[in-house]
Amino acid sequence: MADTTQEVAGLDPALRAKMALALDVDDLVEATRYARQLAPWFGVAKVGLELFAAAGPDAIGAMIDMGYDVFLDIKLHDIPTTVRKAASVAGALGVSYLTMHAHGGSDMLKAGVEGFHEGAREAGLPEPIALAITVLTSDAEAPDHIVPARLRTAVEAGCGGIVCAASDLKDIREMAPRTLRVVPGIRAAGANRHDQPKAVTPGEALQAGADLLVIGRAVTEADDPAAAAHALLGDISAG
Ligand code: C5P
């Protein structure tokens, strides 16, 4: 009985705001089902390329209507003008976090940040946060020095946050202490890592200085996603 109450209660609001649910599905009905079921644990809904390709801005609107902050993970990388315009649309739609590839360079990142902020401002919304991707975890050939170089480019261009592996948190904290640190690859201890080579537990990520945890398959692929969220997040504290 006590367990059931705790499951429904979920996380306290400060911690919940640090949890991003990765809705990596191609159907808005399915995404909405997960979002509704897992709302006690997650304050942020991550709409990635798959869901955005399937449902577009409707996916963003649906999550905002449910009370989520939206993290639009479409990793923009194009000429500066195009990135500015796309980011502006995202800002106007109410997106709170938007990813862009730092590989796109300084001019592209600056244009994206300006467009994103401008779109939100013109819609009367609070200033959103542009997130830079340094290297993809699938890019095994990326040299080590590339992460600090791209981090510097992103911070100078005005990106408010960075997506990084938990193993990079210490360095990033030292190099850019005011930058929001977003960490995917979260698993319960001993759980299936899927294609996440450097998985850590939520407690480890928070302790290492993560500000936003991206969690997907650890809960969405479970037979009972709410129970999996409870098992994964039930005993962490704000630290
Ligand atoms: O592994 P999980 O389902 O929790 O992934 C959540 C998010 O982590 C994905 O939406 C993707 O953006 C990111 N990811 C990553 N590197 C991988 C696999 C996923 O950064 N190897």
Residues whose N, C-alpha, C, O or C-beta is under 5 A from the ligand:
A	BS01	C5P	A22 D24 T137 P184 G185 I186 D195 Q196 V214 I215 G216 R217 A218
